[in-house]
Amino acid sequence: MATLLLIEGPVGAGKSTYAAKLCFERHAVHLNLDEWMVTLFSQDRPEQDFMTWYNERKERCIEQIWLVAMSLLDAEVDAVLELGLVQPAAREAFYQRVAAIDCELQVIVLEADKATRHQRVQVRNEDNSPDSTRRMVVSDEIFELANGAWIPPDERERDQQNIEFVQS
């Protein structure tokens, strides 16, 4: 049976790097929300009211990513999902969706201290190499906004889900 692997963590924790390694090891497919958002919507990004604009498009992308992931599972291919489910309610909705189908879910939460993550983001912002994990430039303002939005799994979530914590 194919597995859904959900990679989560705060901004700059190394999620894309970890997901790429995991995909190589498991011959899995990586479905990264940021890649979809940049490809589909970056040219339309507004200067004002960014979060409302972003959240509407994020939900649409997650719906399409879900459909692609279901096709992969049907083909018995593991899917590594990087969806930016930074709030417990968003993760809980995802867990309920997974519970409605017959598949294995493994959640991997990457952790690193804020200073390390901020430094990684600054380096990534400057990286134009072909193998860069940069999908978009993350300003200090966006870093702080994203950092403040992240709420790690609490004890109840850890008890109910198959969650592995990885220091990155």
Stockholm file with secondary structure:
# STOCKHOLM 1.0

chainA/1-168         MATLLLIEGPVGAGKSTYAAKLCFERHAVHLNLDEWMVTLFSQDRPEQDFMTWYNERKERCIEQIWLVAMSLLDAEVDAVLELGLVQPAAREAFYQRVAAIDCELQVIVLEADKATRHQRVQVRNEDNSPDSTRRMVVSDEIFELANGAWIPPDERERDQQNIEFVQS
#=GR chainA/1-168 SS CCEEEEEECSTTSCHHHHHHHHHHHHTCEEEEHHHHHHHHHGGGCCSSSHHHHHHHHHHHHHHHHHHHHHHHHHTTCCEEEECCCCSHHHHHHHHHHHHTSSCEEEEEEEECCHHHHHHHHHHHHHCCSTTCCCSSCCCHHHHHHHHHHCCCCCHHHHHHSCEEEEEC
#=GC SS_cons         CCEEEEEECSTTSCHHHHHHHHHHHHTCEEEEHHHHHHHHHGGGCCSSSHHHHHHHHHHHHHHHHHHHHHHHHHTTCCEEEECCCCSHHHHHHHHHHHHTSSCEEEEEEEECCHHHHHHHHHHHHHCCSTTCCCSSCCCHHHHHHHHHHCCCCCHHHHHHSCEEEEEC
//
